Amino acid sequence: MKHVLSLLLALLLLSSVASAQLPPSLTAPPAAKDPAAAANELIDRLAKGDFQAAASNFAGVMRNMAPPEKLSEIWTSLQAQMGPYERRTGVRTQQQGNYQMALVTAEFQRSTVDFKVLVDDNGQIAGFFIVGSKPRPGFGPEYTPPAYVHKDAFQEREVTVGTGEWALPGTLSMPVGAGPFPALVLVHGSGPNDRDETVGKEMPFRDLAWGLASRGVAVLRYEKRTREHGSKLAEVKDLTVQQETVDDALAAAELLRHSQGIDPKRVFVLGHSLGGMLIPRIGRQDPKLAGLIVMAGAARPLEDIILEQVAYLAAADGKVTDEEKSQIESLRAEVARVKALKPTDTGTALGAPDSYWLDLRGYNPPEAAKALKTPLLILQGERDYQVTMDNFAAWKKALAGRPGVTFKSYPKLNHLFIEGEGKSTPADYETPGHVAEAVIADVAGWIKK
C-alpha cells in the first residue's frame, strides 16, 4: 500500500488535471536561465537510477514530497506500467508564471510520455508532472468483453470530435439497424485519459460503449484533450475546465446530432468523476440535450477531494507513518494555497495553472444542476473512496425538490462501477473487471424510457 500512496502523491492518479504531480514549491523566484538542461538532467538521472542526484536538485516542498527513496518507487511504478525507459526524444521550454517550464518527451517500451518540469531561477526543480502519455504501436492494452456485450449487435467507426488544432480521434459504437437511435457522449474523469478511460487493467468507457450499443444506444467516446494534445495544452497559460473538458463534450454532442442513424432530439451526455462534476456546466451550455448522467460526480471542491484521497490511502493499511504525515501536510499546504489564490495569480498549484482553480472557485455542481431543466440520472458506487457517498448525499439534498431527477447507488461498486468486496484501494484497478451489468441496464433503460 505504501508504494501506491507514494505514486499517488507523485501523480495524484485519477485526481488531478494532468495526472500530476510532485507539487511545485510554495514560492518561486524569477524564471530559470537554462530549464531545458535542468529538465533533461532530471530525466537522465532518473533513468540511470541515480535518485540521490535527482533529488539533490529539488527546491522547496519538492524536497519533502520526493526524497530519493520515493523517486525510486515512482520511477519503478512508471516502468511497471509503461515498460523500461528507452530515451528522451525532445524538449521545449516556455515561461509559466514565475517559472520556466520544460516539456520533455521520452519513450518507454510501451508508451511515449510527456514530462512537464518547472525550473526556478537557480536551475532547481520546483515541479515535476506527467501531462500526457500514449501507447506505442503494438502495445495497446488487452480487452476481453464482458458477457453482456453482443458484438453482432453493433458496429464501430472512427470519427473526429472538434476541428482545427484541438481535433480529437474518437469511436462511435452504432447499434445494427435502421434507427434512428438515441446516442450518448462519454466524458472522462481527471487525467490524460484515452477513449476507453483505461485505468490499470480496467476500461470502463469501452464497457459502457459496447454494453449500451448492445442494448440499442449509440455511444461516442474519444481521446481526452489532455492525452491527445497534452504537451500543447500544458502551454496554455489560462487553462480552465472549459478547454480541458467542456468544449470537447459539447463538440461531441453536436457531432452526434449530425450523424446518420442518430435521433438528434435524443442526444445524452454522461460524465464520470471530474466529467460528472462538470455535467451541470455542459448542460447549461447545451440546453438541447435530452438528458444528463452523473457517474461518481464530485459535489465538493476538487482540491479537498484530492487531499481526502491521499489521507485515505495513507491510513488504508492501519498505520500512517511520520513520512506520510509530512507528505500529507505538504499537500495540505498546497491545498491551502489553492484556496488563497488571488485573481491575478499566474503560477501553478496541484498540477494545474492557477487559472484552473480560480475558474472552479465557488462552483457547486449540485446547486448548478438545480437551475437546469434537463432530466438527470445520478449514479454512485458505495465502495468509491475517490468520490465518496457524502458527495452523492449532497446531490440528493440539493436536487430533492427538482423534478426529473433519478438517483441510484450500488453497494458493491467502486469508483469505476466495478464490483468488489471490502475497502476499495488502487489495487482494485490491477484486477481485470468490468462495469457492472446492472449499471449498463439502468443507463440504457433510463435513456430509452
N, C-alpha and C positions, 0 to 999 in steps of 0.2 A: 504493500500500500504506500510506503513512504516514497518509493521511486515514482509512483503515479502522482503523488502530491507535488513532487519536485517538477515533474513535467508540466503539471497544471499551472504551477506558479510561473514557469517559464513561458508557456504558450497560452495560458488561460483557455485551454481546449474547450470548444463549443460555447465559449462565453464572450470572447472579445471580438472586436470588429474584424481583425485580420489574423486570427489565431495567434495573437501575440501573447506573452511577452516576457522579457526581462525588463521591468519598468525603467523609464528614464529617471535620471536624478531629479530631485525635487526643485533644484535651482540650477540654472545653466548660464555659463559665461558666454561671450560672443562666439561667432562662428569659427569653426576649425580651419586650419590652414591646409591640411592635407588629409581630408577624410577618406579618400579612396585608399591611400596607403594603410591607414589605421584599420579600415574595414577589411581589406584583403589580408592583412596580418592576423586579424582575429580569426577569420575563417581558416587560414593556413595553420594557425596554432591548434585550433580545434581538430582539424583533420589529422595533424601529427600526434594528437593525444597529449599535447603539452598544455594541459588545463591550468597549471600554475601560472605559466607565462600569459595565457589568455586572460585570466582573472586579474593579473597584476596591472592590467591597463584599464580596469573598470573605475568609473567615477561615481561618487555619491551613493545612492541607495543600491546601485548595481553591486557594489562590493558585498553588501549584506545579503541580497537576494540570490546571488550566484557565485558562491565560493567555488574553488576548483572541483571539489567532490560533486557538487551539484551540476557543474558544467559537464563532468564526465557522464553522469546519469542522463542528462538531457541529450548529449550527443549520441550516447548508446541507444537511447529510445528512438531518436530520429533515424538512425541507421537500421534499427529493427523494423521500422515502418517503411523506409524508403530504399533499403539496400545500402551496401557500402558506398561511402563517399568516393567520388572519382576526380572531379576537377572544378575549378572556377572557370566560367566562360565569359564573364564580362562584369563591368562595374560602371556606374554613372552617379553623378552627385548633383545636389542642388541644396539651396538654403531652405530650412524648415524651422520657422520661428527663430529661437536663439541658437539653434544647432545647424551644423552641416549634416545633411543626410546622404548616405551612400547606399545604393541599391546594388547588391552583389547577387549575380545569378550563378548558381552552382548545380552541377549534375551529380546525383546519386544513381545507383544502379537502376532503380525503378522509377525515379521521379526527378524532375527538374524543379528547383526550389529558388525562390527569390527571397533573399535576406535583406532586411532594412536595418541599417546601423546608424545610430545617431552619435555624432562625434563633437566633443566640446573644443574650446579654444586651445586646450593643452594637448590635443590629439588623443584624449582619453574617450573610452566608450561610455556613453550616457544612456544608451538604449539599444536593444537587440531584439528584432522581431522577424517572424515569418509572415510575408504578405502575399504569398501565392505559391502553389505547387501544382504540378501536372504530372500524370503518369507518362513515362516514356513509352514509345511504341513497343507493344508486345507485353506490357507489364500492367495491364488493367486488372482490377480485382475479379475474382471468380464469383459467380452467382448461380445458385440453384433455386428455381422458382418454388414458392410455397404451393401447397395443394389447391388453394383457391384460385390460382391463376390457370386460365384456359387459353393457351397461346393460339388456338384456332379461332378464338372469338374476337380477335383484334389484329390490326396491322400497325406498323410504325413507319414514320417517315421523318427525315431530318428537316428542320426548319431553322429560320434565323429570327431571333427576337430583337427588335430595335433596328436601328440603322446607323451608318456612319462609324465613328471611331469606337463606339461602345457596343456595337452589334455582338450578339451572343448566340453561339450554337445551341440548339435545343432539339428535343424529340417530342413528337406528337403521337400519342397512342390513340388510335381510332378504332372504335368497335366496327366489326364487319356488319354491313347492311346499308340500306339507303339513307337512314337518318331522316331528318336532322337530329343530332344528338346533343344532349346537354354537355357542357365542357367545363373543365376545372384547371386553373393555373395553380401550380405548387410554388410557394415562396419559402426560401431557405431560412434556416437559423443562422447564428453568428459564424463567422469564419469563412475562409475561401472554399466554399462547398462546390462539389460537382453537381451535375444534374440529378444524380441519384441520392444526394445528400449522404454520401458514404462516410461512415464513422466506424473505424476498425473493420470488422467483418460484416457490418450491417449496411443495408441500402434501403432505408425506409421509403424514399421517394420512388424507387423502382417498384417496391412492393405496392405502394399506393397506386401508381400509374397502371401497372399490369392488373392488379386486383380490381380496380374500378373499371378499367376498359373491358375486363372480362364480364362486367355487370352492366355494360351499356353506357358508360360515361367516358367521353373523350378526355384525355389528360395531357397537359403540356408541362414539361419540365425542361430546365435549361441550366447551363453553367452560370454560376453566380458571377457578378461583375468582379468581385474581389479575387476570383480564381482565374477567370479568362483574361482580365486586364489588371491583375494585382499590382504589378510594379508601376504601371502607368497611373493607377488610381492612388497609389501611395504618394504621387507627386501633386495631387490635388490639395491645395492649401486650405480650402474652406469646405472640406468634405463633411457631408451630413448623411443621414439615412435616406434622404431623397435620392441622391446619386447612387448610393451603395445598393439600395434595395427597391425603393418605391417606384422610381421611374421605370425600371425593367418589368416589375409586376404589372404596371399599367399598360406598357407596350405589349406584354404577353396577352393580356385580356383583349386588347384591340386586335391583335393578330388573330385570335380565335374567332372574333366576330366576323372577320372577313375570310374565314377558311371554309372551303366547300365541305358540306356534310355536318356543319355545326349550326345549331339553333342560336342565332345572335342574341336572342332575348333570354337565353338560359346559360349565361357565362358566369361562373363562380370563381372565387379565389380562396385558397386555403393557405394559411401561414402557419409555419411551425416555429416554436421558440421565439427568436427575435422576429421572424416573419409574422408570428401570431400577435406579438406585441404591436406590430405596425399595421395590422389589419384595419383598425379604425382610420388611420391616415389614408390607406389605399381606398377604403370605402368612401371616405369623404371626397376624394378626388375623382372617383368614378361612380356616381350615383346610379348608373345604368346597370351595375352588376346585379345579378339575380339573387345572390346570396354570398355570405362571408363565413368562413370556417376558421376558428382559432384552435390550434392544437398546441397545448402547453405554452400558452402565451403569457409572458410576464406581465404582471399588473403593477409592479413597483419599479423604482429606479434601477436601471441596468447595473450601475456601479455597486449598488447594495447587494444585488443578486450574485455578482462575481465574488464579492467578499464572503458571502454566506457559503458559496460552493467550496471555496478554499478551506474555510473553517470546518465545514462538514467532513471533507476528505482528511483533514489533519486529525480529526477525532475518530475517524471510522474504525481504526484498529484499537480504540480504547485508551490511547495514550497520545498526548501532544507534547513533543519534545521541546526543549528550550530553543533549539534552532528553528523549529516550525513556528513557535510563538513569535520569534524575532521576525521571521519572514512574513507572518500574518500582520504584525504591527507595521512593517514597511508597506505592505499592501493597504492597510488601513489609512496610513498617511497619504498614500496616493489617492485613495477614495476621497479623503477629506479635501485634497487639492481640487479634485473634480467639482466638489460641492461649493468650493470657494472661488471658482473661476469668474473672472470679470469679462464682460462682452468684448473687451479689447485684447484679451489674451490670445496668443498665436502659437503656443507651444504644443506639446504632446502629453497625453495622460492615458494610462491604461491601454496603450496600444493604438490610440486614435488621436487625431488632431483635436485641440480644444474646441474647435467649431462643432465637432460631432456631439460632444457632451453638452455644449451650450444649446444646441438645437433641441436636445431631448429634455432640457431642464423644464420642469413644470408639466411635462407630458404625462397624463394619466390615462392609459388606454381604456379602462372600463368606463370612465367618465366621458371620454371622447366617443365611445360607442353608443352612449345614451342618445346622442344627437342624431344618430343615423336612423333611417327608416328601413334599411335593407335587412332582410332576415339574417339571423346569426345562429351558428351552431358552435358551442364552446365545449371542447373535449379536453380531458386531463387524465394522465396516468397517476394513480395514487402512490406508486413507488418512485416517483420522479424526485430526485434530490436537487436537480438543477433549477427547475421551476416548480416549486413546491405547492402543496394543496392550499396554503394560505393565499396564493395568487388566484387559484380557482374560486376560493371563497370571496375574494374581492370582486371578481367578475360577477358572481351571483348576487352579491349585495348591491352593486351599482346598477345592475340591469334587472333587478327584481320586478320593477313595475313596467318594464318596457315590453310591449307585445312582440311576438315573432322571434323569441329567443329560446333556444333549446340547450340544456346543459346535460352532460353525462361524464361521469368519471369511471375509471376501470381499476379495481383493487390491485390487480397483479401486474399492471403495466408500468414500464419505466418512461424515461424522457422520450425515447424513440417509439413508444407504444408497442414495445416487445415484452412478452410475458416473462416473468421470473419470480424467484422466491427470496424472501429476506430483504435486507437493506441493499439498495442499489448502489453500485460503485462503477467506476470506469471499466472494471474488469468485465462487466456485462457486455460491453461492446466488442470484446475479443472472442465471444462465443457466438457462432453463427445463429441468427434468428430472424424472424420476420414480424412485420406489423401484424397484430392480432386480427384474425378474420372478423371478429365482432366489430372492430373499427371500420374495416372495409365495408361491411354490411350496413353499419349505421350511417356512414357518409353517403354511400350510394342511395340508400333509402331516403335520406333527407333531401338529397339533390333531386331525386326523381318523383318525390311525392307531389 
